[in-house]
Amino acid sequence: MVALDSVSSRRAVVSAACGDALPAPEGARAGNTIRLADGDVRVFVSGVSADSTSARIAVNGGVVPQTVALGDSVDAGDGCSVTVDGIDRGHVSVSSDC
């Protein structure tokens, strides 16, 4: 895993980790449900695209999962939305504005 740590002027600083030095993936993997806003918002993770640029999620019991690009949001009802914040080795991190 390679990370961009900082950028200044014309210089970039990167770091890398391999094997046991890798941190645990963040987020929920396919088949898991994430609860946000004291449980009022439930996000079921159905899957992740092969290139890790989008996730398939169902919000609050939605029957058909939606494909949501990394950084994009979907309606969660009651004036709330859910954003796909990160995809890390098949794990999805989301946030809600509720």
Buried (B, 14 or more C-beta within 10 A) or exposed (E): EEEEEEEEEEEEEEEEEEEEEEEEBEBBBBEEEBEBBEEBBBBBBBBBEEEBEBBBBBBBEBEEBBBBEBEBBBEBEEEBBBBBBBBBEBBBBBBBEB
